[in-house]
Amino acid sequence: MVSRRNDWIIIGISGVTCGGKTSLAHQLASTLAPVHVFHQDKYFFPDDSTRHVRCASLPHNNYDILSALDMDAMLRDVTRTLAGDDRAHATTTDVTGRYTRPGKKFLIAEGFTVLNYPPIMEMCDLRYYFVLELGECRARRALRLYEPPDIEGYFELCVWPEHLNYKAEIEKDKRVKILDGTRADAFDIVMADIKALNT
């Protein structure tokens, strides 16, 4: 299958847990057309997979590291979609009443470490990373239900330290725009950037 990369505008949305990644992806999916959306969370290995790493000092898999996900599968699905194969796991919307760019399609890759995976990071035209302060992140996470559920100590021993490690990696790349997860202007920022793209 031949890639038609020039037909696409690719947007990467990554960052802290409960920071607003999925909400932004949904807003963009409701506005752009035609658009395909890939959610990294759909690529976690099964809970009983031998690929998982256990948390240090906790009887729990560490789901907050890149190796907990089948990123090869995500990349294959993204690559197939870019090549025109609509069978990949993506969501497509029609163009009625949406923002369009002549001759272009949009692809959104969203997830907490999607930009820490170099093959996807490098294919993005626009890159965004959500951040939150510790207290705000902990409060938001406490309101979410996960399967399997977080156990006591998981946030402090795995979620937050892993986020800090991945965030430090991202902050070295000036191509990534940092978004404050407490602000309501992320969608406006991204749309302005899309409209300003010279593609």
Residue pairs with C-beta under 8 A, 6 or more apart in sequence:
1 80
1 83
1 84
1 85
2 83
3 79
3 82
3 83
4 82
4 83
4 84
5 82
5 123
7 82
7 103
7 104
7 105
8 82
8 104
8 105
8 106
8 107
9 101
9 104
9 105
9 106
9 107
9 125
9 126
9 194
9 197
9 199
10 82
10 106
10 107
10 108
10 109
10 123
10 124
10 125
10 126
11 28
11 106
11 107
11 108
11 109
11 124
11 125
11 126
11 127
11 128
11 190
11 194
12 108
12 109
12 110
12 114
12 115
12 120
12 121
12 124
12 126
12 127
12 128
13 21
13 24
13 25
13 108
13 109
13 110
13 111
13 114
13 128
13 130
14 21
14 110
14 111
14 112
14 113
14 114
14 115
14 116
14 127
14 128
14 129
14 130
14 170
15 21
15 112
15 128
15 129
15 130
15 131
15 167
15 170
15 179
15 181
16 112
16 130
16 131
16 132
16 137
16 163
16 167
16 181
17 64
17 112
17 137
17 140
17 141
17 159
17 163
18 132
18 137
18 140
18 141
18 144
18 181
19 130
19 131
19 132
19 137
19 179
19 181
20 130
20 179
20 181
20 186
21 110
21 111
21 112
21 130
22 39
22 110
24 110
24 128
24 130
24 186
24 187
24 190
25 37
25 39
25 108
25 110
27 187
28 35
28 37
28 106
28 108
28 187
28 190
28 191
29 35
29 37
29 91
29 93
29 108
30 93
31 98
31 99
31 187
31 191
32 93
32 98
32 99
32 100
32 106
32 194
33 93
33 94
33 95
33 96
33 98
33 99
33 100
33 106
34 92
34 93
34 94
34 95
34 100
34 105
34 106
35 91
35 92
35 93
35 98
35 105
35 106
35 107
35 108
36 81
36 88
36 90
36 91
36 92
36 105
36 106
36 107
36 108
37 90
37 91
37 107
37 108
37 110
38 74
38 77
38 78
38 81
38 89
38 90
38 107
38 108
38 109
38 110
39 110
39 111
40 69
40 74
40 109
40 110
40 111
40 112
40 113
40 114
41 111
42 89
43 69
43 70
43 71
43 73
43 74
43 111
44 63
44 68
44 69
44 70
45 51
45 52
45 68
45 69
45 70
47 61
47 148
51 67
51 68
51 70
52 61
52 62
52 63
52 68
53 61
53 62
53 65
53 67
53 68
54 60
54 61
54 62
55 61
55 62
55 154
55 157
55 158
56 157
57 153
57 157
58 151
58 153
58 154
58 157
58 158
59 151
60 148
60 151
60 154
60 158
61 68
61 148
62 68
62 158
62 162
63 158
64 112
64 158
64 159
64 162
64 163
65 113
65 162
66 113
66 116
66 117
66 166
69 111
69 113
71 117
71 119
71 120
74 109
74 114
74 117
74 120
75 117
75 119
75 120
76 88
77 88
77 89
77 90
78 88
78 107
78 109
78 120
78 123
80 87
80 88
81 88
81 90
81 107
82 107
82 123
86 92
90 107
99 191
99 194
101 194
101 199
104 199
109 120
109 124
112 163
112 166
113 166
114 120
114 121
115 121
115 124
115 127
115 129
115 170
115 176
116 166
116 169
116 170
121 127
121 173
125 197
125 199
126 177
126 190
126 193
126 194
126 197
127 173
127 175
127 176
127 177
128 176
128 177
128 178
128 179
128 186
128 189
128 190
129 167
129 170
129 176
129 177
129 178
129 179
130 179
130 180
130 181
130 186
131 167
131 178
131 179
131 180
131 181
132 140
132 180
132 181
132 182
134 160
136 181
136 182
137 160
137 163
138 155
138 160
141 150
141 155
141 159
150 159
170 176
171 178
177 189
177 193
179 186
179 189
